[in-house]
Amino acid sequence: MTIKLYGMRMSNYYSLTKALLIEKGIDFEEVVAPPSRDEEYLHRSPMGKMPAIEVDGRYLSESLAIFTYLEREKPEPALLPGDPFEAGKAIELACHIKLDLELVARRCLPELLFNKPVSEETKKEVRRDLAKGVKAVSRLAVCDPYIAGKDFSVADLYAFFSYSLAGQLAQKVVGVDLLADTPAIASLLERLADRPSIARVRAEAAA
């Protein structure tokens, strides 16, 4: 089985999904596909977002849904803890990283990428909500040695690829350092950068 991965390497969720496929040892083909509202694209991804995968003529979008499929299709190597509750905690952590940090910081994306200034009111809201998000994630993060505990999991990939984008947006647009008060997470992200799957994704994106 060869999976087709649709999207662009500039997307953090595309990169995350690519790293998932590498971690699972699944063959895949990359297909360059910028976000679009064209009907053909919406057939693959109903909101026209990246990434999507194709498996035997069927399509699946949203990184967490893709992860769920990959984890069931190829259980080993596992990217969730074996204990059901701890597996739930890893997903909980991934969701908070995505919803309470990365998506909050994305409100500033127009200013960073397209030079369209974000209102001061929005920036104030972003600073406030990021502070809440940082506290929420820090309450859940174990970082011993991985973000959800003793085993590397999907939560580590969400942490690495979400913090990389959210951190840039927060620092450059609203002057917030997401890692200033969480040295354990900062140290973890530095270590994760050397993980083969992540290193390959970053190297190929930069090529």
C-alpha positions in Angstrom: 0.0 0.0 0.0 1.3 3.4 -0.9 -0.5 6.5 0.5 -0.7 9.8 -1.4 -0.1 12.8 0.8 -1.7 16.0 -0.5 -0.6 19.5 0.6 2.5 21.6 0.8 5.6 21.3 2.9 5.1 24.8 4.3 2.1 23.6 6.3 2.8 22.5 9.9 0.0 20.0 9.7 1.2 18.6 6.4 4.7 18.3 8.0 3.2 16.6 11.1 1.3 14.1 9.0 4.4 13.4 6.9 6.3 12.7 10.1 3.5 10.3 11.2 3.9 8.3 8.0 7.7 8.2 8.4 7.3 7.1 12.1 4.9 4.3 11.0 7.3 3.2 8.2 4.5 3.5 5.6 5.3 4.2 2.0 3.8 7.4 0.7 3.9 9.7 -2.3 3.9 13.5 -1.9 1.5 15.4 -4.1 1.9 19.2 -4.1 -1.6 20.6 -3.6 -2.1 24.2 -2.3 -5.3 25.0 -0.4 -8.2 25.4 -2.8 -12.0 25.8 -3.0 -12.1 23.9 -6.3 -14.5 21.0 -6.3 -11.8 18.4 -6.9 -9.9 19.6 -3.9 -13.0 19.8 -1.7 -13.6 16.1 -2.6 -10.3 15.3 -0.8 -10.6 17.9 2.0 -14.1 19.4 2.6 -12.8 22.7 3.9 -10.0 23.0 1.3 -7.3 22.7 3.9 -4.0 20.8 4.1 -3.3 17.9 4.4 -5.3 15.1 3.0 -4.4 11.5 2.2 -5.6 9.1 -0.5 -5.8 5.4 0.3 -7.0 3.2 -2.5 -9.1 6.0 -4.1 -10.6 7.1 -0.8 -9.7 10.4 0.9 -9.2 11.5 4.5 -8.5 14.9 5.9 -7.6 16.5 9.3 -4.4 15.4 10.9 -6.0 13.8 14.0 -8.3 11.7 11.9 -5.4 10.7 9.7 -3.4 9.7 12.8 -6.4 7.6 14.0 -6.5 5.7 10.7 -2.7 5.2 10.6 -2.6 3.9 14.3 -5.3 1.3 13.5 -3.9 0.4 10.1 -0.4 -0.1 11.5 -0.5 -0.5 15.3 3.3 -0.9 15.5 5.3 1.2 16.2 2.6 2.6 18.5 2.3 6.3 18.8 0.0 6.2 21.8 0.6 4.7 25.2 -0.7 1.2 25.8 -2.8 2.2 28.8 -6.2 3.5 27.6 -6.3 6.4 30.0 -2.8 7.5 29.3 -3.6 7.2 25.6 -6.5 9.6 26.2 -4.2 12.0 28.1 -1.8 12.1 25.1 -4.7 13.0 22.8 -6.0 15.5 25.4 -2.5 17.2 25.4 -2.4 17.2 21.6 -5.8 18.9 21.4 -4.8 21.6 23.9 -1.6 22.4 22.0 -3.6 22.7 18.8 -6.6 24.5 20.1 -5.3 26.7 22.9 -1.9 27.6 21.5 -1.5 27.1 17.7 -5.0 28.1 16.6 -4.9 31.1 18.9 -1.6 32.3 17.5 -3.0 31.8 14.0 -5.2 34.8 14.4 -2.0 36.7 13.7 -1.2 34.9 10.5 -2.4 37.7 8.1 0.1 40.1 9.6 3.1 37.8 9.5 2.5 36.2 6.1 0.5 38.8 4.1 1.5 42.1 5.7 -2.1 42.7 6.7 -2.0 44.3 10.2 -4.0 42.7 12.9 -6.0 45.0 15.1 -4.7 45.9 18.6 -7.9 44.5 20.0 -7.1 41.1 18.4 -3.5 41.2 19.6 -4.7 41.9 23.1 -7.1 38.9 22.9 -4.3 36.7 21.5 -1.9 37.6 24.3 -4.6 36.9 26.9 -5.7 33.6 25.3 -2.1 32.5 24.7 -1.3 33.0 28.4 -4.2 30.7 29.3 -3.1 28.2 26.7 0.5 28.1 28.0 -0.8 27.4 31.5 -3.1 24.7 30.3 -0.5 22.9 28.3 2.1 23.2 31.1 -0.3 21.6 33.6 -0.6 18.6 31.3 2.9 18.3 30.0 5.1 15.6 31.7 8.3 15.9 29.7 9.8 12.9 31.3 11.3 12.3 28.9 8.4 13.0 26.4 5.6 15.4 26.6 3.0 12.9 27.6 5.3 10.6 29.6 7.8 7.8 29.1 6.9 7.0 25.5 7.2 9.1 22.3 3.7 9.7 21.1 1.6 11.7 18.6 1.4 14.4 21.3 5.2 15.1 20.7 4.6 15.6 17.0 1.8 18.0 17.8 4.0 19.8 20.2 6.9 20.2 17.8 5.0 21.2 14.7 2.5 23.4 16.5 5.0 25.2 18.7 7.2 25.9 15.7 4.4 27.9 14.0 2.7 29.3 17.1 6.0 30.4 18.5 6.9 32.4 15.4 3.6 34.1 15.3 3.5 34.9 19.0 7.0 36.3 19.0 6.9 38.3 15.9 3.4 39.7 16.0 2.4 40.1 19.7 5.8 39.9 21.4 5.1 36.7 23.4 7.7 34.0 24.0 5.6 30.8 24.4 8.5 28.9 26.0 9.9 31.6 28.4 8.2 30.1 31.4 8.3 26.4 30.4 12.0 25.4 30.2 11.1 21.6 30.2 9.0 22.0 27.1 11.7 24.1 25.5 14.3 21.5 26.2 12.0 18.7 24.9 11.5 20.6 21.6 15.2 20.9 21.1 15.6 17.2 21.6 12.8 16.3 19.3 14.4 18.3 16.5 17.0 15.5 16.2 14.5 12.7 16.0 14.9 11.1 12.5 11.4 11.6 11.3 11.3 15.3 12.3 14.8 15.9 11.0 13.9 14.4 7.6 10.7 16.5 7.4 12.6 19.7 8.2 15.5 19.0 5.8 13.2 18.2 2.9 11.1 21.2 3.6 14.2 23.4 3.5 15.6 21.8 0.3 
